[in-house]
Amino acid sequence: MTSLIACLSTGKGTWAQVNELIQGAEWDKIFLITNVFGKEKFQNQSNTKLLVFDLNKPSDILCDEIVASLHKENLGAEVAVNIYSGSGNEHMALLAAILKLGLGLRFIFSKNNKVEELKLFSFD
């Protein structure tokens, strides 16, 4: 199985997408990058770990904080990533952190209440 890492931040209706992903597949671990508001308001799943940051920090600082939080986790060789929620600053920090950790990544999203993978290569 794979671990899920997703942004849980801003954007109308984006939390529903994150909930669909959490419920739509079996995950080893689930990590949500969020802020204090997300920690207080999100209906946390029992197997979900909320990583709380000041998401207004510059991307480089936020990236280093995400690396420090995820470094101690056993994530395997790759993770499933969703950046549907949040801002470009958060997305850059998260993607850079995943790459700094040497992990492969798969982009996933929810479509018709089903977890789908965004295919990066197509040789049809």
C-alpha positions as CSV (number, residue, x, y, z in Angstrom):
1,M,0.0,0.0,0.0
2,T,0.9,3.6,-0.3
3,S,0.8,6.6,2.0
4,L,-1.4,9.6,1.1
5,I,-0.1,13.2,1.5
6,A,-2.6,15.9,0.7
7,C,-2.9,19.6,1.3
8,L,-6.0,20.6,3.4
9,S,-6.1,24.3,3.1
10,T,-8.1,26.8,1.0
11,G,-10.5,26.5,-1.8
12,K,-14.3,26.2,-1.8
13,G,-15.2,22.5,-1.8
14,T,-11.7,21.2,-1.6
15,W,-12.1,19.5,1.7
16,A,-14.8,17.3,0.2
17,Q,-12.2,16.1,-2.4
18,V,-9.8,15.3,0.4
19,N,-12.4,13.3,2.3
20,E,-13.3,11.4,-0.8
21,L,-9.6,10.4,-1.2
22,I,-9.3,9.3,2.4
23,Q,-12.4,7.1,2.1
24,G,-11.9,6.0,-1.5
25,A,-8.8,3.8,-1.0
26,E,-6.8,1.8,1.6
27,W,-3.8,3.8,2.7
28,D,-0.9,2.8,4.9
29,K,-0.8,6.3,6.4
30,I,-2.5,9.6,5.7
31,F,-0.9,13.0,6.2
32,L,-2.7,16.3,5.7
33,I,-0.7,19.5,5.4
34,T,-2.9,22.1,7.1
35,N,-3.0,25.2,9.4
36,V,-4.6,25.8,12.8
37,F,-8.0,26.4,11.2
38,G,-7.8,23.0,9.4
39,K,-6.8,21.3,12.6
40,E,-9.8,22.9,14.5
41,K,-12.4,22.4,11.8
42,F,-11.6,19.2,9.9
43,Q,-13.4,16.1,11.0
44,N,-10.3,14.0,11.6
45,Q,-10.3,10.4,10.6
46,S,-8.7,8.0,13.1
47,N,-5.8,7.1,10.7
48,T,-5.2,10.6,9.6
49,K,-2.3,12.7,10.9
50,L,-2.7,16.4,10.6
51,L,0.6,18.3,10.1
52,V,0.0,21.8,11.2
53,F,2.1,24.7,9.8
54,D,1.9,28.4,9.3
55,L,1.1,28.2,5.6
56,N,1.9,31.9,5.0
57,K,5.6,31.2,5.5
58,P,7.9,31.4,2.4
59,S,8.0,28.2,0.4
60,D,11.6,27.4,1.3
61,I,11.0,27.6,5.1
62,L,7.7,25.7,4.8
63,C,9.4,23.0,2.7
64,D,12.1,22.5,5.4
65,E,9.4,22.2,8.1
66,I,7.5,19.6,6.1
67,V,10.7,17.7,5.5
68,A,11.4,17.7,9.3
69,S,7.9,16.4,10.0
70,L,7.9,13.7,7.4
71,H,11.5,12.6,7.7
72,K,10.8,10.5,10.8
73,E,7.9,8.7,9.1
74,N,8.3,5.4,7.2
75,L,6.8,6.4,3.9
76,G,8.3,3.7,1.6
77,A,9.6,4.5,-1.9
78,E,6.7,6.6,-3.1
79,V,3.6,8.5,-1.9
80,A,0.3,9.4,-3.4
81,V,-0.1,13.2,-3.5
82,N,-3.1,15.5,-3.9
83,I,-2.7,19.3,-4.1
84,Y,-6.3,20.1,-5.0
85,S,-6.7,22.2,-1.9
86,G,-4.3,25.1,-1.0
87,S,-2.2,27.7,-2.7
88,G,0.7,27.5,-5.0
89,N,3.1,28.4,-2.2
90,E,1.9,25.3,-0.2
91,H,2.1,23.1,-3.3
92,M,5.6,24.1,-4.1
93,A,6.7,23.5,-0.6
94,L,5.1,20.1,-0.4
95,L,6.4,18.9,-3.8
96,A,9.9,20.1,-3.0
97,A,9.8,18.4,0.4
98,I,8.8,15.1,-1.2
99,L,11.6,15.3,-3.7
100,K,14.1,16.3,-0.9
101,L,13.1,13.1,0.9
102,G,13.9,11.1,-2.2
103,L,10.4,9.8,-2.7
104,G,8.6,9.0,-5.9
105,L,5.1,10.5,-6.2
106,R,1.9,9.7,-7.9
107,F,-0.7,12.4,-8.4
108,I,-4.2,11.3,-7.4
109,F,-7.6,12.8,-7.4
110,S,-11.2,11.9,-6.8
111,K,-13.6,11.5,-9.8
112,N,-17.2,10.2,-9.3
113,N,-16.3,9.2,-5.7
114,K,-13.4,7.0,-7.0
115,V,-9.7,7.5,-6.5
116,E,-8.0,8.0,-9.9
117,E,-4.3,8.5,-10.8
118,L,-3.3,11.3,-13.1
119,K,-1.2,9.5,-15.7
120,L,2.0,11.4,-16.3
121,F,3.0,9.4,-19.4
122,S,0.8,8.1,-22.2
123,F,2.2,6.2,-25.1
124,D,-1.0,5.4,-26.9
